[in-house]
Amino acid sequence: MVIEEFHNQGDLERSEKLPISFMCDRNNFNLPKSQIGFITNILFPCFSLLVMIAPDLDYTLKNLDENLKKRQLEADMAEKIEKEKKEKETK
């Protein structure tokens, strides 16, 4: 899985006392938020350029947008569950 490779990179950077790269910190990792960041910062810009060259591929941007909405719902749900868990722990 690509995420494991990213985490291995982050582990190496941590061991070398270097700043940990984007999406590579296994200690502060949230898969839905990571996917949101990847779609927003990498895929959308790349596919937007592709659609400028090949307008018939505009469906790819629609698919990315749908995927982004699903990941956002997952992130919101995970955040809600984490918040409820912390509230229970403090009682």
MDAnalysis code that builds the backbone (N, CA, C; Angstrom):
import MDAnalysis as mda
import numpy as np

u = mda.Universe.empty(273, n_residues=91, atom_resindex=np.repeat(np.arange(91), 3), trajectory=True)
u.add_TopologyAttr("name", ["N", "CA", "C"] * 91)
u.add_TopologyAttr("resid", np.arange(1, 92))
u.add_TopologyAttr("resname", ["MET", "VAL", "ILE", "GLU", "GLU", "PHE", "HIS", "ASN", "GLN", "GLY", "ASP", "LEU", "GLU", "ARG", "SER", "GLU", "LYS", "LEU", "PRO", "ILE", "SER", "PHE", "MET", "CYS", "ASP", "ARG", "ASN", "ASN", "PHE", "ASN", "LEU", "PRO", "LYS", "SER", "GLN", "ILE", "GLY", "PHE", "ILE", "THR", "ASN", "ILE", "LEU", "PHE", "PRO", "CYS", "PHE", "SER", "LEU", "LEU", "VAL", "MET", "ILE", "ALA", "PRO", "ASP", "LEU", "ASP", "TYR", "THR", "LEU", "LYS", "ASN", "LEU", "ASP", "GLU", "ASN", "LEU", "LYS", "LYS", "ARG", "GLN", "LEU", "GLU", "ALA", "ASP", "MET", "ALA", "GLU", "LYS", "ILE", "GLU", "LYS", "GLU", "LYS", "LYS", "GLU", "LYS", "GLU", "THR", "LYS"])
u.atoms.positions = np.array([
    [0.835, -1.171, 0.000],
    [0.000, 0.000, 0.000],
    [0.887, 1.244, 0.000],
    [0.485, 2.243, -0.733],
    [1.262, 3.469, -0.866],
    [1.451, 4.152, 0.489],
    [0.419, 4.109, 1.322],
    [0.492, 4.760, 2.632],
    [1.637, 4.178, 3.461],
    [1.827, 2.872, 3.393],
    [2.920, 2.246, 4.153],
    [4.275, 2.780, 3.681],
    [4.418, 2.963, 2.384],
    [5.661, 3.529, 1.849],
    [5.849, 4.964, 2.352],
    [4.770, 5.742, 2.375],
    [4.847, 7.102, 2.908],
    [5.273, 7.073, 4.369],
    [4.677, 6.174, 5.144],
    [5.009, 6.091, 6.566],
    [6.461, 5.660, 6.770],
    [6.944, 4.750, 5.936],
    [8.358, 4.358, 6.019],
    [9.265, 5.558, 5.755],
    [8.873, 6.385, 4.776],
    [9.640, 7.602, 4.484],
    [9.646, 8.533, 5.697],
    [8.481, 8.700, 6.314],
    [8.383, 9.542, 7.500],
    [9.221, 9.014, 8.649],
    [9.233, 7.690, 8.816],
    [10.057, 7.083, 9.865],
    [11.540, 7.380, 9.638],
    [11.954, 7.287, 8.392],
    [13.351, 7.581, 8.051],
    [13.668, 9.052, 8.321],
    [12.762, 9.931, 7.917],
    [12.973, 11.357, 8.155],
    [13.035, 11.644, 9.655],
    [12.168, 11.021, 10.433],
    [12.172, 11.214, 11.890],
    [13.504, 10.746, 12.478],
    [13.978, 9.591, 12.028],
    [15.233, 9.053, 12.572],
    [16.430, 9.935, 12.217],
    [16.320, 10.667, 11.113],
    [17.396, 11.576, 10.687],
    [17.184, 12.998, 11.202],
    [16.134, 13.175, 12.042],
    [15.818, 14.495, 12.612],
    [15.479, 15.526, 11.533],
    [14.844, 15.075, 10.455],
    [14.420, 15.943, 9.362],
    [12.930, 16.247, 9.503],
    [12.462, 17.328, 8.881],
    [11.016, 17.563, 8.870],
    [10.312, 16.412, 8.152],
    [9.183, 16.009, 8.670],
    [8.462, 14.880, 8.088],
    [7.592, 15.376, 6.936],
    [7.718, 14.735, 5.796],
    [7.019, 15.137, 4.582],
    [5.506, 14.969, 4.692],
    [4.815, 15.687, 3.828],
    [3.366, 15.647, 3.701],
    [2.872, 14.203, 3.602],
    [1.927, 13.847, 4.448],
    [1.266, 12.532, 4.478],
    [2.181, 11.392, 4.945],
    [3.321, 11.689, 5.519],
    [4.265, 10.630, 5.874],
    [4.392, 10.370, 7.372],
    [3.671, 11.076, 8.199],
    [3.799, 10.925, 9.645],
    [2.780, 9.920, 10.171],
    [3.230, 8.702, 10.430],
    [2.314, 7.648, 10.881],
    [1.739, 7.942, 12.264],
    [2.407, 8.810, 13.045],
    [1.931, 9.125, 14.391],
    [0.789, 10.129, 14.393],
    [0.623, 10.855, 13.315],
    [-0.440, 11.855, 13.198],
    [-1.166, 11.657, 11.870],
    [-1.637, 10.447, 11.648],
    [-2.202, 10.094, 10.348],
    [-3.701, 9.860, 10.460],
    [-4.436, 10.416, 9.517],
    [-5.873, 10.238, 9.426],
    [-6.164, 9.943, 7.963],
    [-6.553, 8.710, 7.645],
    [-6.712, 8.300, 6.245],
    [-7.703, 9.168, 5.479],
    [-8.921, 9.398, 5.981],
    [-9.826, 10.247, 5.197],
    [-9.268, 11.655, 4.947],
    [-8.677, 12.265, 5.973],
    [-8.103, 13.603, 5.787],
    [-6.920, 13.565, 4.825],
    [-6.152, 12.496, 4.890],
    [-5.033, 12.338, 3.980],
    [-5.521, 12.242, 2.539],
    [-6.581, 11.472, 2.334],
    [-7.138, 11.333, 0.986],
    [-7.709, 12.657, 0.492],
    [-8.341, 13.411, 1.396],
    [-8.868, 14.728, 1.037],
    [-7.719, 15.622, 0.579],
    [-6.638, 15.628, 1.332],
    [-5.474, 16.432, 0.960],
    [-4.875, 16.006, -0.367],
    [-4.779, 14.706, -0.589],
    [-4.208, 14.184, -1.838],
    [-5.084, 14.565, -3.032],
    [-6.387, 14.391, -2.875],
    [-7.297, 14.740, -3.971],
    [-7.244, 16.241, -4.257],
    [-7.306, 17.032, -3.185],
    [-7.363, 18.486, -3.332],
    [-6.058, 19.077, -3.860],
    [-4.929, 18.616, -3.322],
    [-3.641, 19.241, -3.630],
    [-2.870, 18.602, -4.775],
    [-3.212, 17.372, -5.127],
    [-2.445, 16.691, -6.167],
    [-3.338, 16.304, -7.348],
    [-4.391, 15.547, -7.065],
    [-5.205, 15.047, -8.171],
    [-5.990, 16.132, -8.895],
    [-6.683, 16.995, -8.148],
    [-7.466, 18.035, -8.820],
    [-6.602, 18.918, -9.723],
    [-5.461, 19.419, -9.242],
    [-4.643, 20.241, -10.145],
    [-4.155, 19.474, -11.384],
    [-3.750, 18.237, -11.202],
    [-3.263, 17.450, -12.340],
    [-4.379, 17.173, -13.344],
    [-5.523, 16.739, -12.838],
    [-6.620, 16.411, -13.741],
    [-7.233, 17.661, -14.359],
    [-7.179, 18.790, -13.664],
    [-7.668, 20.041, -14.252],
    [-6.844, 20.402, -15.486],
    [-5.535, 20.233, -15.383],
    [-4.673, 20.467, -16.548],
    [-4.971, 19.473, -17.661],
    [-5.169, 18.227, -17.301],
    [-5.477, 17.204, -18.293],
    [-6.761, 17.534, -19.038],
    [-7.774, 17.996, -18.317],
    [-9.053, 18.335, -18.941],
    [-8.900, 19.543, -19.872],
    [-7.973, 20.440, -19.554],
    [-7.724, 21.570, -20.456],
    [-7.192, 21.072, -21.801],
    [-6.409, 20.001, -21.762],
    [-5.829, 19.428, -22.975],
    [-6.828, 18.511, -23.675],
    [-7.574, 17.758, -22.883],
    [-8.528, 16.776, -23.413],
    [-9.882, 16.983, -22.736],
    [-10.681, 17.934, -23.216],
    [-11.952, 18.270, -22.561],
    [-12.915, 17.097, -22.397],
    [-12.800, 16.088, -23.237],
    [-13.684, 14.918, -23.110],
    [-13.466, 14.166, -21.802],
    [-12.385, 14.449, -21.116],
    [-12.092, 13.786, -19.843],
    [-12.645, 14.548, -18.644],
    [-13.562, 15.473, -18.897],
    [-14.118, 16.264, -17.794],
    [-14.857, 15.413, -16.767],
    [-15.292, 14.228, -17.163],
    [-15.947, 13.328, -16.212],
    [-15.007, 12.943, -15.072],
    [-13.698, 12.985, -15.312],
    [-12.754, 12.625, -14.248],
    [-12.833, 13.624, -13.097],
    [-13.048, 14.900, -13.424],
    [-13.180, 15.903, -12.363],
    [-14.463, 15.692, -11.569],
    [-15.522, 15.290, -12.260],
    [-16.781, 14.998, -11.565],
    [-16.594, 13.801, -10.634],
    [-15.881, 12.783, -11.107],
    [-15.620, 11.601, -10.273],
    [-14.769, 11.971, -9.059],
    [-13.768, 12.811, -9.269],
    [-12.934, 13.260, -8.145],
    [-13.766, 14.036, -7.134],
    [-14.661, 14.873, -7.627],
    [-15.502, 15.650, -6.730],
    [-16.406, 14.736, -5.902],
    [-16.984, 13.720, -6.539],
    [-17.816, 12.757, -5.807],
    [-16.993, 12.014, -4.766],
    [-15.805, 11.607, -5.152],
    [-14.922, 10.903, -4.223],
    [-14.536, 11.803, -3.059],
    [-14.256, 13.057, -3.353],
    [-13.896, 14.012, -2.310],
    [-15.035, 14.175, -1.305],
    [-16.256, 14.251, -1.791],
    [-17.419, 14.373, -0.897],
    [-17.551, 13.149, 0.007],
    [-17.322, 11.962, -0.549],
    [-17.382, 10.734, 0.263],
    [-16.295, 10.734, 1.333],
    [-15.092, 11.119, 0.951],
    [-13.993, 11.165, 1.927],
    [-14.287, 12.196, 3.014],
    [-14.929, 13.313, 2.645],
    [-15.263, 14.323, 3.638],
    [-16.275, 13.782, 4.636],
    [-17.263, 13.020, 4.141],
    [-18.230, 12.389, 5.048],
    [-17.534, 11.425, 6.002],
    [-16.588, 10.648, 5.480],
    [-15.826, 9.728, 6.328],
    [-15.024, 10.492, 7.377],
    [-14.389, 11.579, 6.957],
    [-13.593, 12.376, 7.893],
    [-14.480, 12.983, 8.970],
    [-15.640, 13.475, 8.572],
    [-16.565, 14.063, 9.545],
    [-17.037, 13.014, 10.542],
    [-17.345, 11.823, 10.059],
    [-17.807, 10.749, 10.936],
    [-16.697, 10.319, 11.895],
    [-15.488, 10.183, 11.392],
    [-14.357, 9.792, 12.242],
    [-14.107, 10.850, 13.314],
    [-14.231, 12.116, 12.932],
    [-14.037, 13.201, 13.893],
    [-15.122, 13.171, 14.972],
    [-16.340, 12.913, 14.563],
    [-17.453, 12.834, 15.508],
    [-17.241, 11.682, 16.493],
    [-16.833, 10.530, 15.982],
    [-16.588, 9.359, 16.836],
    [-15.458, 9.652, 17.818],
    [-14.386, 10.276, 17.337],
    [-13.251, 10.614, 18.204],
    [-13.674, 11.600, 19.289],
    [-14.466, 12.578, 18.918],
    [-14.948, 13.559, 19.885],
    [-15.805, 12.894, 20.961],
    [-16.710, 12.003, 20.536],
    [-17.558, 11.281, 21.497],
    [-16.725, 10.394, 22.418],
    [-15.696, 9.782, 21.863],
    [-14.807, 8.932, 22.663],
    [-14.087, 9.753, 23.730],
    [-13.589, 10.930, 23.350],
    [-12.904, 11.786, 24.311],
    [-13.855, 12.292, 25.390],
    [-15.089, 12.600, 24.999],
    [-16.079, 13.051, 25.976],
    [-16.379, 11.957, 26.999],
    [-16.465, 10.712, 26.554],
    [-16.713, 9.595, 27.459],
    [-15.533, 9.391, 28.415],
    [-14.327, 9.594, 27.907],
    [-13.123, 9.411, 28.724],
    [-13.008, 10.467, 29.821],
    [-13.537, 11.650, 29.564],
    [-13.421, 12.729, 30.545],
    [-14.519, 12.685, 31.607],
    [-15.503, 11.816, 31.419],
    [-16.609, 11.709, 32.392],
    [-16.246, 10.782, 33.529],
])
